[in-house]
Amino acid sequence: MTKRLWIATACGVLTWSVNVRAQSGAPNPREGLAAQYVNTETGVTLDDAITRALEQEPTLRATRTAVDVARGVQLQAGLRPNPTVSFMQLQEPGGTDSQSRVEIEWPLDLFRKAGRVAVAEQERQATEQSVSHRERMLAADVRMKYGEAVAAVRDLSVSDDLVATTTRQYDLLRARVDQGGTPPLERNMLEVELRRLEAGRLLEAGHVDRAVIELKRLLGLSANAPLQLRDTLERLVAREGAMPPRPDTTAVAIRPDVREAEARMRVADALIDRARREGRVDLSLFGSYMRMDAGFPQLGRNAQGELTRVRGLFHDFSVGAALAVPLRNRNQGEVASAQAERAGAAARLDAARLTAEAEIAAAAARDERARSAIAVYGGGARDLARQNLDVVTQTYELGRATLFDVLAEQRRYLDLEHAYGNALREAYEARAALRRALGDVR
């Protein structure tokens, strides 16, 4: 085999290896860095990752406790004020006079309970929507980070195969140089290319490490916890493309952040009503019992005519009512403050709706363009790039091109593979963004 034919054959093997690797997305089991991040049997799928995040992520678990707090506040708001009981004892020092008094006061809490309960109920609903919004954002973050990780693994897998093939090619070429069959210049050129590829692969491995560690954080795992992925970028894009979300007129209304804004406005309405109720009259009932034992130092005669100290034992009962009359203080300040809060809540609701509409429209447009780009690549662009590399390789074999031409075409082919990977990533992220804009959690 001639030198040019050998190089052409090696380049052809390189092209075939990269092409098969890019299409399959499976890691090279013999060597490479990508294999440690993927396990097609026990690895974590995207659905598993979202489920685990919704169950274990600490911030979300802390947020969910706010619902329990709101329920406790609602329970408390439905309770009536307790009665107040007081006792007083008076005793004459060195004497026999004494007085015992028991009083009870019972606020009727007129008109106020319904206002408190309404505010607490709306606060609970707003808190539940806030938790749903947090769940939506967490699921979207996991979806994005998982896609970033599998995309980085795909790039690393391509680099793994390229480095392995180039290494085998370099070993063969070095042996031929040692035997004097090939000029050392071609070996040196290939060594430079190999080192460039190895350095690029290490940088891509760093990107994978970063994405996986950040994904662990979202799943509630420590940075040192083991985590392997099962899905590939191609599989995720194909699955998402097979089940396209369909935006409709109700998409804005069902988003948790819009529902939370609506609940906050209802809270403001309830606050206005409560403030007005607290400015009305209120009534409290009270009653008391007093036992008084009193006497005088003079003596008098009793019914038997005997001298005895003048004294008496008295029992008194009293009942009454206290009416709070709102003459000057009718809670005008609280009402005005609640009305201002209501105006702000209405403006925030409008902003939430506009934001939701814009996000859905932008995500839908992005998703459509990304799918069109994938279709362009699937229309033969990658096959044409492969064909171009084969032609340049054959031209080099016939002596009409140089090794520089082959390496340049090889880089263009690899650039196309990376561009296709970026297009897959964009298609996946665009669909994930659309699902987040539509309010999807799973």
C-alpha positions in Angstrom: 0.0 0.0 0.0 1.4 3.4 -1.0 1.7 6.2 1.5 -1.1 8.2 -0.1 -3.4 5.2 -0.3 -2.7 4.4 3.4 -3.5 8.0 4.5 -6.6 8.0 2.3 -7.7 4.7 3.9 -7.1 6.1 7.4 -9.0 9.2 6.7 -11.9 7.1 5.4 -11.9 5.0 8.6 -11.9 8.3 10.6 -14.8 9.7 8.7 -16.8 6.5 9.0 -16.2 6.3 12.7 -17.2 9.9 13.4 -20.3 9.5 11.2 -21.5 6.4 13.0 -20.8 7.8 16.4 -22.6 11.0 15.7 -25.7 9.2 14.5 -25.9 6.5 17.2 -25.0 8.6 20.2 -23.6 5.6 22.0 -20.3 5.9 23.9 -17.2 4.0 22.8 -16.9 1.2 25.2 -13.2 0.6 24.6 -11.8 4.1 25.4 -12.9 7.7 25.9 -14.3 9.9 28.5 -18.0 9.9 27.5 -18.7 6.3 28.6 -18.4 7.2 32.3 -21.4 9.6 32.1 -23.8 7.2 30.3 -25.6 4.0 31.3 -28.3 2.8 28.9 -29.7 0.4 31.5 -29.5 2.0 34.9 -28.9 5.6 34.1 -31.4 8.4 35.0 -33.9 9.3 32.3 -35.2 12.8 31.9 -38.6 11.8 33.4 -36.8 10.2 36.4 -34.7 13.4 36.9 -37.8 15.6 37.0 -39.6 13.3 39.4 -36.6 13.1 41.7 -36.2 16.9 41.6 -39.8 17.5 42.5 -39.5 15.1 45.4 -36.1 15.9 46.8 -34.9 19.4 45.9 -34.5 21.2 49.2 -35.6 24.7 48.1 -38.9 23.3 46.8 -39.4 21.3 49.9 -38.9 24.5 51.9 -41.4 26.3 49.6 -44.0 23.7 50.2 -44.0 24.3 53.9 -45.5 27.8 53.1 -48.7 26.0 52.2 -48.9 24.4 55.6 -48.2 27.8 57.2 -51.1 29.3 55.1 -53.4 26.5 56.2 -52.6 27.1 59.8 -53.3 30.9 59.3 -56.6 30.0 57.7 -57.5 27.7 60.6 -56.7 30.5 63.1 -58.7 33.1 61.1 -61.8 31.0 61.6 -61.6 31.0 65.4 -63.6 33.4 67.5 -61.9 35.5 70.2 -61.7 33.9 73.6 -63.5 35.3 76.6 -61.5 37.1 79.3 -62.0 36.0 82.9 -60.5 38.1 85.8 -60.5 37.6 89.6 -59.8 40.1 92.3 -59.5 39.6 96.1 -59.4 42.4 98.7 -58.6 41.8 102.3 -58.5 44.3 105.2 -55.1 44.1 107.0 -55.7 43.0 110.6 -59.4 43.0 110.1 -62.3 40.9 108.9 -63.4 42.9 105.9 -62.9 41.2 102.5 -64.1 41.5 99.0 -64.0 38.9 96.2 -64.8 39.8 92.6 -65.0 37.7 89.4 -65.5 39.3 86.0 -65.9 37.9 82.5 -65.8 39.7 79.1 -66.8 38.1 75.8 -66.1 39.9 72.5 -68.7 39.1 70.0 -66.4 39.9 67.0 -69.2 41.2 64.9 -68.7 41.3 61.1 -65.0 40.5 61.4 -64.7 36.7 61.1 -65.8 36.5 57.5 -63.2 39.1 56.4 -60.4 37.3 58.2 -61.4 33.9 56.8 -61.6 35.3 53.2 -58.1 36.8 53.4 -56.6 33.6 54.8 -58.4 31.5 52.2 -57.1 33.7 49.3 -53.6 33.7 50.8 -53.6 29.9 50.9 -54.7 29.7 47.3 -52.0 32.2 46.2 -49.4 30.2 48.2 -50.4 27.0 46.5 -50.1 28.7 43.0 -46.7 30.0 44.1 -45.6 26.5 44.9 -47.0 25.3 41.5 -45.0 28.0 39.8 -41.9 27.0 41.6 -42.5 23.3 40.6 -42.9 24.5 37.0 -39.6 26.4 37.0 -37.7 23.6 38.7 -39.0 21.1 36.1 -38.0 23.5 33.4 -34.5 23.9 34.9 -34.0 20.2 35.2 -35.2 19.7 31.6 -32.7 22.4 30.4 -29.8 21.1 32.5 -30.4 17.5 31.5 -30.4 18.6 27.8 -27.2 20.5 28.3 -25.6 17.5 29.9 -26.5 15.0 27.2 -25.5 17.5 24.5 -22.1 17.9 26.1 -21.8 14.1 26.3 -22.6 13.9 22.6 -19.9 16.4 21.8 -17.5 14.5 24.0 -18.4 11.2 22.4 -17.6 12.6 18.9 -14.2 13.9 20.2 -13.5 10.5 21.9 -13.9 8.6 18.6 -12.0 11.3 16.7 -9.1 11.1 19.2 -9.1 7.3 19.2 -9.0 7.1 15.4 -6.4 9.8 15.0 -4.3 8.1 17.7 -4.3 4.8 15.7 -3.5 6.7 12.6 -0.7 8.5 14.3 0.8 5.3 15.6 0.8 3.8 12.1 2.3 6.9 10.6 5.0 7.0 13.2 5.9 3.4 12.5 6.2 4.2 8.8 8.4 7.2 9.6 10.7 5.0 11.7 10.9 2.7 8.8 11.8 5.5 6.4 8.6 5.1 4.3 7.1 8.5 5.1 8.6 12.0 5.7 8.7 13.1 9.3 6.7 16.3 8.4 3.5 14.4 7.9 3.9 12.7 11.3 4.5 16.0 13.0 1.5 17.5 11.3 -0.7 14.7 12.5 0.8 14.9 16.0 -0.1 18.6 16.2 -3.6 17.8 15.1 -3.8 15.0 17.7 -2.8 17.2 20.5 -5.3 19.9 19.5 -8.0 17.2 19.5 -7.0 15.9 22.9 -7.0 19.4 24.4 -10.4 20.1 23.0 -11.7 16.8 24.3 -10.5 17.6 27.9 -12.3 21.0 27.7 -15.5 19.2 26.6 -15.2 16.8 29.5 -15.0 19.8 31.8 -18.3 21.0 30.3 -19.9 17.6 30.9 -18.7 17.6 34.5 -20.1 21.1 35.1 -23.5 20.2 33.6 -23.8 17.0 35.6 -22.8 18.6 38.9 -25.3 21.4 38.3 -27.9 18.7 37.5 -27.2 16.9 40.7 -27.9 20.2 42.6 -31.3 20.4 41.0 -32.0 16.7 42.0 -31.1 17.3 45.6 -27.9 15.3 45.3 -24.4 16.2 46.6 -21.7 17.0 44.1 -19.9 13.7 44.9 -23.0 11.5 44.4 -22.9 9.1 41.5 -25.1 10.0 38.5 -25.3 8.6 35.0 -27.6 9.5 32.2 -29.6 7.2 30.1 -31.2 9.3 27.4 -29.3 10.7 24.4 -29.8 14.1 22.7 -31.1 12.5 19.5 -33.6 10.4 21.4 -34.9 13.4 23.4 -35.3 15.5 20.3 -37.1 12.7 18.5 -39.4 12.1 21.5 -40.2 15.7 22.0 -40.9 16.2 18.3 -43.3 13.2 18.3 -45.4 14.9 20.9 -45.5 18.6 20.1 -47.3 20.8 22.7 -50.1 22.8 21.2 -50.5 26.4 22.4 -54.2 27.5 22.7 -56.2 30.3 24.1 -56.2 28.8 27.6 -52.5 28.4 27.8 -52.0 31.8 29.5 -54.9 31.3 31.9 -53.6 28.0 33.2 -50.0 29.1 33.9 -49.3 29.0 37.7 -47.7 32.4 37.7 -50.8 34.0 36.1 -53.0 32.1 38.5 -50.9 33.3 41.4 -51.2 36.9 40.2 -55.0 36.4 40.0 -55.0 35.0 43.5 -53.0 38.0 44.8 -55.6 40.3 43.4 -58.3 38.4 45.2 -56.2 38.7 48.3 -56.2 42.5 47.8 -60.0 42.4 47.4 -60.3 40.4 50.6 -58.0 42.9 52.4 -60.2 45.8 51.4 -63.3 43.9 52.7 -61.6 43.0 56.0 -60.4 46.6 56.5 -64.0 47.9 56.0 -65.4 45.3 58.4 -62.9 46.2 61.1 -64.1 49.8 60.8 -67.7 48.9 61.8 -69.3 48.8 65.3 -68.3 46.0 67.6 -70.0 44.6 70.7 -68.6 43.0 73.8 -70.6 41.4 76.6 -69.5 41.4 80.2 -70.7 40.2 83.6 -69.4 40.1 87.1 -70.1 38.7 90.6 -68.9 40.3 93.8 -69.0 39.0 97.3 -68.4 41.6 100.0 -67.9 41.0 103.7 -67.8 44.4 105.5 -68.3 45.6 109.1 -67.9 48.5 111.5 -66.2 48.9 114.9 -69.5 49.8 116.6 -71.5 47.2 118.4 -75.2 46.5 118.0 -77.7 44.0 119.2 -78.7 41.0 117.2 -82.1 39.4 117.0 -81.6 37.8 120.4 -80.7 41.1 121.9 -77.0 40.3 122.3 -74.3 42.8 121.6 -72.4 42.0 118.4 -70.2 43.7 115.9 -72.0 45.5 113.1 -71.2 43.7 109.8 -72.8 42.4 106.6 -72.3 39.9 103.8 -73.4 41.2 100.3 -73.7 39.4 96.9 -73.8 41.5 93.8 -74.3 40.4 90.2 -73.9 42.7 87.1 -74.2 42.3 83.4 -73.6 44.8 80.5 -72.4 45.4 77.0 -69.7 47.6 75.6 -70.3 49.0 72.1 -67.3 50.3 70.0 -68.7 53.2 68.0 -66.6 54.1 64.9 -66.9 57.9 65.0 -63.6 59.1 63.8 -61.6 56.0 63.3 -63.4 53.9 60.6 -60.2 52.3 59.5 -59.9 54.7 56.6 -56.1 54.3 56.4 -56.3 50.5 56.2 -58.9 50.7 53.5 -56.9 53.1 51.4 -53.8 51.0 51.8 -55.7 47.9 50.7 -57.1 49.7 47.7 -53.7 50.8 46.6 -52.4 47.2 47.0 -55.3 46.0 44.9 -54.4 48.5 42.1 -50.8 47.1 42.2 -52.0 43.5 42.2 -54.2 44.3 39.1 -51.1 45.8 37.3 -49.0 42.8 38.2 -51.7 40.5 36.9 -51.7 42.4 33.6 -47.9 42.1 33.5 -48.0 38.4 34.2 -50.5 37.8 31.4 -48.4 39.9 28.9 -45.3 38.0 30.0 -46.9 34.7 29.5 -48.3 35.6 26.1 -44.8 36.9 25.0 -43.0 33.8 26.3 -45.4 31.4 24.6 -45.2 33.3 21.3 -41.4 33.6 21.4 -41.0 30.0 22.4 -43.3 28.8 19.7 -41.4 30.8 17.0 -38.1 29.5 18.3 -39.3 25.9 18.3 -40.6 26.2 14.8 -37.3 27.6 13.5 -35.2 25.0 15.4 -37.3 22.2 13.9 -36.8 23.6 10.5 -33.1 23.7 11.0 -33.1 20.0 12.0 -35.0 19.3 8.9 -32.3 21.0 6.8 -29.6 18.8 8.3 -31.8 15.8 7.8 -32.2 16.8 4.2 -28.8 15.5 3.2 -26.4 18.2 4.4 -24.5 15.7 6.6 -24.4 13.1 3.8 -23.1 15.7 1.4 -20.3 16.7 3.8 -19.4 13.0 4.1 -19.3 12.8 0.3 -17.1 15.8 0.1 -14.6 14.3 2.5 -14.5 11.1 0.5 -13.9 13.1 -2.8 -11.0 15.0 -1.2 -9.6 11.8 0.2 -9.7 10.2 -3.3 -8.2 13.3 -4.8 -5.3 13.1 -2.4 -4.9 9.4 -3.3 -4.6 10.4 -6.9 -1.9 13.0 -6.0 -4.0 16.0 -6.9 -4.4 17.3 -3.2 -2.2 17.6 -0.2 -2.6 16.3 3.4 -3.5 19.9 4.3 -6.6 19.6 2.0 -7.6 16.3 3.7 -7.2 17.7 7.2 -9.1 20.9 6.2 -12.0 19.0 4.8 -11.9 16.7 7.8 -12.2 19.8 10.1 -15.1 21.1 8.0 -16.8 17.8 8.4 -16.3 17.8 12.2 -17.5 21.4 12.3 -20.7 20.3 10.6 -21.1 17.5 13.1 -20.7 20.0 16.0 -23.1 22.4 14.2 -25.6 19.6 13.9 -25.2 18.8 17.6 -25.8 22.5 18.4 -28.9 22.4 16.2 -30.1 19.4 18.2 -29.4 21.2 21.4 -31.3 24.3 20.2 -34.2 22.1 19.1 -34.4 20.5 22.4 -34.0 23.7 24.4 -36.6 25.4 22.2 -39.1 22.7 22.9 -38.2 22.7 26.6 -38.7 26.5 26.6 -42.1 26.1 24.9 -43.2 23.5 27.5 -42.1 25.8 30.3 -44.0 28.8 28.7 -47.1 26.6 28.5 -46.8 25.7 32.2 -45.9 22.0 31.8 -44.4 20.3 34.8 -43.8 16.8 33.5 
